[in-house]
Amino acid sequence: MDNLILRGIQERNLGEFIDYVGMVEPGACFTGGVDVVLADGYKGNLFLKAAEASSKFLCTLAKREIADLGLVDKLLLAPGKATLVRMKKNIMSIADPDKYAGAVILGYDGVIIKGHGASNTNSIYHGLCRLADCGSNNSGKELVGVVKKYSVE
């Protein structure tokens, strides 16, 4: 699939529109190395499931470690509780799965938000907000213009 994408970008001179970087390591998805990842459904879902499971596992480990602390260690942590709460809030503002749930799928005539099967009311709310943002900035119409510009007759 990678060679086909690269060939399509070269044939249509999309270099001015797309900064194609090719194959990337999974870590680039979390560090800002790429904005969009193109994958088939199976591999993409596998990646997302692994990322979700890893995140939940690390949170569970952190909670377990704090719960297992002795009384003296918990008392030593008390003065830093506000800092820990602030750190958690900052991390969740970046990595909250409910806030960023749903894949934005741009179509010619509109936008679709594909939600996760385990979506809760909070993630559905944020998905609807993202959908409203996409609709208000004419994302679909811009996509039609780009496709027409680069289409081969």
N, C-alpha and C positions, 0 to 999 in steps of 0.2 A: 504494500500500500504506500510506503514511504516514497519509492521511486516514481510511482504514478502521480503522487501529489507534487513532487518536485518538478516532474516533466510538465505538468499542467501549469504550474507557476511560471516556468521558463517560456513555454509556448505562448502564453497569454500576456507576457511581460507584466506580471503582477508584483514585481519587486517594489514598485513605488507604493503599492497598497498593503502588501503583506511582508513583514520581516520574518521570513521562513527560516527557522533554525534547525529543522530536521529532527532526528531522534534526540530525545533528552532523557536524562536520568529522572526518576520519580521525585527526587528532592527538589528539582527545579520548579515543580508545581507548587511548592510551599514557600519558596524563597523569592518568588517574583521573577524567576528566570524566563517564564513564559506566561502569556495571558490566556492563550487558548490551547487546549490539547485535543488533538483529533485521534480517536481510537475507535475500534469496532466495539459494539455493545458489550461483548463478553469481557474483553480486556479492560475496558473502561469501568465496567461494573465491578470487576475483580479488584482493580486498583482502589476504587472508592470504598469498597467493603473492607479492604485491608487497612486503609487509612483510618476509617471510622473505628475499627476494632482496636487498632494500635492506640488511638487517642483515648478511647474508653478504658483500655487496659492501664495506661499510664495514670489516668485520673484515679482509678481504683487503687493502684499501688500507692499513690500519694496519700489518699484518704486512709488506707490501711496503716501506713507508716505513722501518720499522725495519731491515729486511734491507739496504736501499740506503744506510744511513748509513755514513759513513766510520769508520775506526778511532778517530779522536779523538772524534767524536760518540758512538760506542758507549761509549767509556771515560767520557765525561761522564754518560752515562745510568746507568752501573753503580751509583753511590751511591743512585739513586732506584729501583732494580729492585724492592726490597721494596714500595715504595709503589705501583708499577705493578702488581705481582702482586696486592696487596690491592685495588686499584681494579678489576681484572679480576674478581676473586672477588665483589666487591660487585655489579658489573654483572650477572654471570652468575646471582647469586642472585635477581635481579629478572627477567632477560630470557632465561634459558636455555630454548630451545624444547623440549628434552627434558623438562625439569621441568614445563612447563605444557602439554605436548602433549595433545591430545584435548579434544573438546568435551563438556561435560556436558549430556546431554539428559534432562530430567525427564519421566517418564511417570506415568500414574495408578498403575500397579502396580509401578513400579521405576525404576531409573536406568540409563542407557546411557552409556558413554564411547565416543565416535566418534573413533578414532585416525586419524592421518595415514598415507597410503600409504607414506611414507618413515620410519615409526617404527622406531627401533632398540630394543634390549633395555632401555636406560635409560628411554626414553620410555614403553614399555609398562609397566615397573615403576611409574613415577610415575602413569600412568593407572590402574593397578590400585589404588594407594594412594588416589587421589581417589575411585574407585568405592567402596572400603571406607569412606571417610569419609562419603560420601553415604548409604550403606546404614545406617551406625551412627546417623545423626541423623534417620532417618525422613523424608527429604526428599520421597519420593513420597507419603506419607500426608499431610504438610502441604499438598502441592500439591492433593490431592483435596479437602481441607477448604476451601481457598481457592476452588477452582473451584465447589464446591457452594454456598458462601456467595454467590458473585456470579453464579451461573447464572440464566438467565431461563427460567422454566417455560413 
